[in-house]
Amino acid sequence: MYEAILNPISNRADWIETIELIDDETGEVLTDLSGLSASVEIRSRQPYCRRLGGTSNDGRIIFTDGGVIQWHFTVEEMRSLEPGLYQLGFTITREDVTEQELIAALPIIDGVVR
């Protein structure tokens, strides 16, 4: 599992993020994502409340060629987030085993443009 502080994201634009899964033993990108499902969730910190989320089952997360995992939140969804610091969690599930891959602080900034 990785803990991180992500770069600031605007609440006035689409947010498309990509990640790769790395084999801890070899350091290589995992390219065989067959049988894998993934979930991402963004929640506010005070109070804890789910604000955005999605899965590979609902199409919010897609697996691209070469082992890249990508999610996309639209500008309309991002506008629902007030500027501030949020939490992001990302999990993967394979063969009924769920692993927490990422927990991150996610700064949302006001993108100014209406």
N, CA, C and O of each residue as an XYZ file, in Angstrom:
456
protein
N       0.849     -1.174      0.000
C       0.000      0.000      0.000
C       0.895      1.237      0.000
O       1.947      1.271      0.638
N       0.447      2.240     -0.729
C       1.157      3.500     -0.797
C       0.331      4.583     -0.132
O      -0.894      4.608     -0.249
N       1.021      5.488      0.572
C       0.407      6.688      1.106
C       1.024      7.857      0.362
O       2.230      7.881      0.118
N       0.194      8.829      0.002
C       0.709      9.919     -0.818
C      -0.060     11.203     -0.569
O      -1.144     11.200      0.014
N       0.516     12.280     -1.017
C      -0.179     13.559     -1.134
C      -0.195     13.868     -2.622
O       0.853     14.100     -3.225
N      -1.377     13.872     -3.210
C      -1.499     14.105     -4.645
C      -1.356     15.582     -4.968
O      -1.540     16.435     -4.099
N      -1.031     15.882     -6.211
C      -0.985     17.268     -6.674
C      -2.384     17.861     -6.624
O      -3.367     17.135     -6.764
N      -2.488     19.177     -6.425
C      -3.805     19.815     -6.377
C      -4.588     19.592     -7.673
O      -4.027     19.563     -8.768
N      -5.902     19.436     -7.508
C      -6.822     19.224     -8.621
C      -7.844     20.357     -8.616
O      -8.321     20.753     -7.552
N      -8.181     20.877     -9.779
C      -9.171     21.946     -9.905
C     -10.585     21.391     -9.795
O     -10.873     20.295    -10.276
N     -11.449     22.151     -9.166
C     -12.863     21.775     -9.130
C     -13.634     22.409    -10.299
O     -14.862     22.486    -10.265
N     -12.927     22.850    -11.305
C     -13.555     23.462    -12.481
C     -13.098     22.801    -13.780
O     -13.127     23.422    -14.843
N     -12.675     21.537    -13.689
C     -12.215     20.813    -14.882
C     -12.409     19.318    -14.664
O     -12.512     18.850    -13.530
N     -12.457     18.579    -15.762
C     -12.468     17.121    -15.661
C     -11.187     16.673    -14.956
O     -10.137     17.302    -15.092
N     -11.288     15.598    -14.217
C     -10.108     15.013    -13.584
C      -9.934     13.605    -14.109
O     -10.738     12.716    -13.827
N      -8.868     13.412    -14.881
C      -8.521     12.105    -15.429
C      -7.182     11.731    -14.809
O      -6.179     12.419    -14.998
N      -7.184     10.636    -14.072
C      -5.977     10.199    -13.375
C      -5.601      8.805    -13.837
O      -6.474      7.975    -14.092
N      -4.314      8.543    -13.945
C      -3.840      7.214    -14.316
C      -2.835      6.731    -13.283
O      -2.072      7.514    -12.717
N      -2.853      5.416    -13.049
C      -1.868      4.794    -12.174
C      -1.473      3.451    -12.770
O      -2.171      2.895    -13.618
N      -0.352      2.953    -12.309
C       0.111      1.629    -12.698
C       0.368      0.834    -11.428
O       0.778      1.392    -10.410
N       0.129     -0.457    -11.490
C       0.436     -1.342    -10.375
C       1.834     -1.912    -10.599
O       2.151     -2.392    -11.687
N       2.658     -1.857     -9.568
C       4.042     -2.300     -9.657
C       4.216     -3.570     -8.822
O       3.760     -3.640     -7.681
N       4.873     -4.560     -9.398
C       5.206     -5.782     -8.672
C       6.283     -5.448     -7.645
O       7.371     -4.997     -8.004
N       5.977     -5.670     -6.359
C       6.922     -5.325     -5.290
C       8.238     -6.085     -5.396
O       9.284     -5.562     -5.010
N       8.204     -7.302     -5.911
C       9.421     -8.111     -5.982
C      10.307     -7.759     -7.167
O      11.532     -7.736     -7.044
N       9.687     -7.481     -8.328
C      10.481     -7.229     -9.537
C      10.606     -5.746     -9.885
O      11.508     -5.354    -10.625
N       9.697     -4.921     -9.349
C       9.701     -3.501     -9.693
C       9.108     -3.212    -11.056
O       9.153     -2.071    -11.515
N       8.547     -4.229    -11.722
C       7.975     -4.056    -13.055
C       6.479     -3.767    -12.973
O       5.804     -4.157    -12.021
N       5.980     -3.072    -13.997
C       4.558     -2.771    -14.097
C       3.793     -4.056    -14.371
O       4.170     -4.837    -15.245
N       2.720     -4.272    -13.624
C       1.849     -5.425    -13.879
C       0.989     -5.116    -15.095
O       0.226     -4.151    -15.096
N       1.115     -5.930    -16.117
C       0.355     -5.684    -17.347
C      -0.839     -6.612    -17.491
O      -1.745     -6.326    -18.274
N      -0.862     -7.711    -16.756
C      -1.997     -8.634    -16.814
C      -3.006     -8.235    -15.752
O      -2.877     -8.607    -14.586
N      -4.008     -7.477    -16.165
C      -5.042     -7.007    -15.247
C      -6.334     -7.814    -15.382
O      -7.389     -7.385    -14.915
N      -6.246     -8.986    -16.024
C      -7.431     -9.819    -16.200
C      -7.931    -10.303    -14.840
O      -7.140    -10.645    -13.961
N      -9.238    -10.325    -14.684
C      -9.861    -10.768    -13.448
C      -9.775     -9.762    -12.314
O     -10.120    -10.076    -11.175
N      -9.324     -8.572    -12.614
C      -9.136     -7.530    -11.616
C     -10.334     -6.591    -11.622
O     -10.873     -6.283    -12.685
N     -10.753     -6.137    -10.458
C     -11.710     -5.032    -10.367
C     -11.100     -3.975     -9.457
O     -10.244     -4.285     -8.629
N     -11.535     -2.735     -9.607
C     -10.939     -1.629     -8.857
C     -12.029     -0.678     -8.386
O     -13.093     -0.571     -8.995
N     -11.735      0.012     -7.282
C     -12.648      1.016     -6.725
C     -11.844      2.229     -6.282
O     -10.732      2.101     -5.771
N     -12.425      3.410     -6.484
C     -11.832      4.654     -6.009
C     -12.916      5.440     -5.285
O     -14.077      5.438     -5.695
N     -12.533      6.105     -4.219
C     -13.492      6.916     -3.469
C     -12.804      8.164     -2.944
O     -11.661      8.127     -2.488
N     -13.535      9.269     -3.021
C     -13.071     10.540     -2.463
C     -14.053     10.916     -1.372
O     -15.267     10.896     -1.575
N     -13.508     11.263     -0.199
C     -14.397     11.664      0.883
C     -13.876     12.925      1.547
O     -12.675     13.191      1.574
N     -14.819     13.693      2.083
C     -14.452     14.881      2.844
C     -13.917     14.443      4.201
O     -14.154     13.322      4.649
N     -13.200     15.342      4.837
C     -12.563     15.005      6.107
C     -13.398     15.417      7.318
O     -13.390     14.719      8.332
N     -14.097     16.507      7.235
C     -14.885     16.995      8.364
C     -16.263     17.411      7.893
O     -16.375     18.501      7.332
N     -17.290     16.659      8.068
C     -17.302     15.294      8.601
C     -16.922     14.314      7.480
O     -16.959     14.660      6.299
N     -16.557     13.086      7.875
C     -16.273     12.060      6.880
C     -17.541     11.781      6.089
O     -18.567     11.385      6.644
N     -17.450     11.996      4.780
C     -18.615     11.804      3.919
C     -18.137     11.489      2.506
O     -17.305     12.210      1.954
N     -18.659     10.416      1.923
C     -18.306     10.061      0.540
C     -18.804     11.152     -0.390
O     -19.982     11.508     -0.359
N     -17.919     11.683     -1.215
C     -18.278     12.758     -2.134
C     -18.307     12.297     -3.582
O     -19.205     12.676     -4.334
N     -17.321     11.474     -3.987
C     -17.270     10.921     -5.336
C     -16.721      9.510     -5.248
O     -15.978      9.179     -4.324
N     -17.085      8.692     -6.203
C     -16.523      7.353     -6.230
C     -16.908      6.624     -7.497
O     -17.782      7.056     -8.249
N     -16.240      5.513     -7.716
C     -16.556      4.706     -8.879
C     -15.763      3.411     -8.858
O     -14.857      3.216     -8.048
N     -16.137      2.538     -9.775
C     -15.503      1.226     -9.860
C     -15.281      0.849    -11.316
O     -15.773      1.503    -12.235
N     -14.529     -0.219    -11.494
C     -14.383     -0.758    -12.847
C     -15.679     -1.423    -13.289
O     -15.911     -1.578    -14.488
N     -16.524     -1.818    -12.350
C     -17.811     -2.425    -12.699
C     -18.807     -1.403    -13.242
O     -19.640     -1.742    -14.082
N     -18.732     -0.150    -12.772
C     -19.672      0.866    -13.266
C     -19.077      1.697    -14.406
O     -19.720      2.626    -14.895
N     -17.846      1.366    -14.832
C     -17.225      2.047    -15.967
C     -16.459      3.301    -15.619
O     -15.851      3.912    -16.497
N     -16.473      3.701    -14.358
C     -15.742      4.904    -13.951
C     -14.227      4.672    -14.047
O     -13.464      5.586    -14.360
N     -13.811      3.430    -13.770
C     -12.403      3.063    -13.868
C     -12.246      2.132    -15.060
O     -13.024      1.194    -15.233
N     -11.235      2.396    -15.881
C     -10.966      1.521    -17.021
C      -9.519      1.039    -16.965
O      -8.649      1.697    -16.395
N      -9.288     -0.103    -17.561
C      -7.946     -0.668    -17.677
C      -7.515     -0.493    -19.123
O      -8.168     -0.995    -20.037
N      -6.413      0.222    -19.328
C      -5.934      0.483    -20.685
C      -4.778     -0.455    -21.004
O      -4.314     -1.202    -20.143
N      -4.323     -0.408    -22.238
C      -3.202     -1.248    -22.655
C      -1.959     -0.948    -21.819
O      -1.741      0.185    -21.389
N      -1.166     -1.960    -21.602
C       0.099     -1.784    -20.911
C       0.000     -1.740    -19.401
O       0.980     -1.408    -18.734
N      -1.174     -2.070    -18.836
C      -1.306     -2.118    -17.389
C      -1.654     -0.804    -16.726
O      -1.504     -0.670    -15.511
N      -2.114      0.166    -17.490
C      -2.492      1.462    -16.930
C      -3.953      1.428    -16.502
O      -4.825      0.957    -17.233
N      -4.198      1.940    -15.296
C      -5.558      2.050    -14.754
C      -5.912      3.529    -14.756
O      -5.113      4.368    -14.341
N      -7.120      3.846    -15.227
C      -7.507      5.252    -15.371
C      -8.908      5.478    -14.819
O      -9.808      4.669    -15.042
N      -9.090      6.585    -14.094
C     -10.445      6.994    -13.717
C     -10.697      8.408    -14.201
O      -9.772      9.174    -14.471
N     -11.987      8.731    -14.302
C     -12.395     10.020    -14.859
C     -13.607     10.541    -14.100
O     -14.630      9.863    -13.999
N     -13.480     11.754    -13.567
C     -14.612     12.465    -12.984
C     -14.843     13.706    -13.832
O     -13.896     14.421    -14.159
N     -16.088     13.962    -14.189
C     -16.426     15.070    -15.075
C     -16.356     16.403    -14.340
O     -16.346     16.453    -13.110
N     -16.307     17.475    -15.114
C     -16.296     18.817    -14.537
C     -17.530     19.037    -13.672
O     -17.446     19.695    -12.635
N     -18.672     18.500    -14.081
C     -19.898     18.651    -13.286
C     -19.738     17.988    -11.921
O     -20.172     18.535    -10.908
N     -19.116     16.815    -11.895
C     -18.879     16.133    -10.621
C     -17.853     16.885     -9.781
O     -18.020     17.010     -8.568
N     -16.816     17.378    -10.398
C     -15.770     18.087     -9.668
C     -16.294     19.397     -9.073
O     -15.833     19.828     -8.016
N     -17.247     20.022     -9.744
C     -17.820     21.263     -9.214
C     -18.557     21.046     -7.901
O     -18.798     22.000     -7.161
N     -18.916     19.807     -7.605
C     -19.603     19.516     -6.339
C     -18.646     19.550     -5.152
O     -19.093     19.494     -4.006
N     -17.346     19.640     -5.399
C     -16.354     19.639     -4.331
C     -15.926     21.068     -3.993
O     -15.419     21.792     -4.849
N     -16.133     21.457     -2.756
C     -15.645     22.748     -2.280
C     -14.122     22.674     -2.172
O     -13.583     21.594     -1.927
N     -13.425     23.778     -2.346
C     -11.980     23.757     -2.158
C     -11.628     23.249     -0.757
O     -12.312     23.563      0.218
N     -10.572     22.477     -0.672
C     -10.131     21.959      0.614
C      -9.378     20.650      0.438
O      -9.086     20.229     -0.681
N      -9.071     20.024      1.550
C      -8.316     18.781      1.537
C      -9.266     17.604      1.726
O     -10.039     17.562      2.683
N      -9.199     16.657      0.808
C     -10.037     15.460      0.827
C      -9.148     14.235      0.989
O      -7.922     14.333      0.933
N      -9.771     13.093      1.188
C      -9.054     11.829      1.241
C      -9.467     10.979      0.056
O     -10.626     10.990     -0.358
N      -8.505     10.238     -0.487
C      -8.753      9.341     -1.604
C      -8.310      7.940     -1.209
O      -7.240      7.754     -0.630
N      -9.139      6.965     -1.527
C      -8.775      5.571     -1.331
C      -8.942      4.823     -2.643
O      -9.876      5.083     -3.401
N      -8.029      3.890     -2.907
C      -8.072      3.092     -4.126
C      -7.789      1.643     -3.751
O      -6.770      1.346     -3.126
N      -8.691      0.743     -4.134
C      -8.506     -0.684     -3.860
C      -8.626     -1.483     -5.147
O      -9.262     -1.060     -6.113
N      -7.994     -2.656     -5.130
C      -8.178     -3.610     -6.221
C      -8.627     -4.933     -5.612
O      -8.293     -5.259     -4.472
N      -9.388     -5.683     -6.397
C      -9.847     -7.002     -5.973
C      -9.546     -7.985     -7.084
O      -9.845     -7.742     -8.253
N      -8.948     -9.102     -6.695
C      -8.681    -10.199     -7.626
C      -8.913    -11.489     -6.857
O      -8.382    -11.685     -5.764
N      -9.725    -12.373     -7.456
C     -10.027    -13.664     -6.851
C     -10.519    -13.516     -5.409
O     -10.047    -14.213     -4.511
N     -11.464    -12.610     -5.197
C     -12.105    -12.389     -3.898
C     -11.167    -11.876     -2.811
O     -11.512    -11.929     -1.630
N      -9.986    -11.381     -3.186
C      -9.071    -10.766     -2.228
C      -8.960     -9.281     -2.580
O      -8.590     -8.926     -3.699
N      -9.285     -8.421     -1.615
C      -9.211     -6.979     -1.826
C      -7.969     -6.433     -1.148
O      -7.690     -6.740      0.011
N      -7.222     -5.613     -1.892
C      -6.019     -4.980     -1.367
C      -6.154     -3.471     -1.456
O      -6.615     -2.936     -2.464
N      -5.750     -2.792     -0.398
C      -5.697     -1.335     -0.391
C      -4.410     -0.938     -1.102
O      -3.323     -1.210     -0.591
N      -4.503     -0.309     -2.256
C      -3.321      0.067     -3.027
C      -2.841      1.478     -2.723
O      -1.640      1.749     -2.763
N      -3.780      2.385     -2.418
C      -3.411      3.782     -2.242
C      -4.359      4.456     -1.262
O      -5.575      4.280     -1.324
N      -3.780      5.223     -0.368
C      -4.517      6.183      0.462
C      -3.790      7.500      0.280
O      -2.571      7.568      0.438
N      -4.532      8.546     -0.052
C      -3.867      9.807     -0.371
C      -4.649     11.008      0.119
O      -5.875     10.975      0.226
N      -3.920     12.063      0.413
C      -4.515     13.373      0.634
C      -4.706     14.005     -0.744
O      -3.803     13.971     -1.579
N      -5.881     14.581     -0.975
C      -6.216     15.145     -2.284
C      -6.636     16.604     -2.109
O      -7.762     16.876     -1.693
N      -5.737     17.550     -2.425
C      -6.117     18.969     -2.337
C      -6.967     19.376     -3.551
O      -6.565     19.198     -4.701
N      -8.132     19.917     -3.263
C      -8.998     20.452     -4.330
C      -8.918     21.973     -4.237
O      -9.137     22.552     -3.173
N      -8.606     22.608     -5.354
C      -8.514     24.058     -5.396
C      -9.633     24.636     -6.256
O     -10.135     23.984     -7.170
N     -10.006     25.852     -5.949
C     -11.042     26.547     -6.713
C     -10.450     26.952     -8.057
O      -9.500     27.732     -8.127
N     -11.034     26.404     -9.127
C     -10.536     26.676    -10.471
C     -10.963     28.010    -11.037
O     -10.649     28.307    -12.190
N     -11.670     28.830    -10.266
C     -12.056     30.203    -10.578
C     -13.123     30.300    -11.655
O     -14.147     30.947    -11.438
N     -12.916     29.680    -12.804
C     -13.832     29.810    -13.934
C     -15.197     29.242    -13.577
O     -15.291     28.155    -13.007
N     -16.251     29.971    -13.909
C     -17.590     29.466    -13.634
C     -17.958     28.533    -14.723
O     -19.054     27.974    -14.713
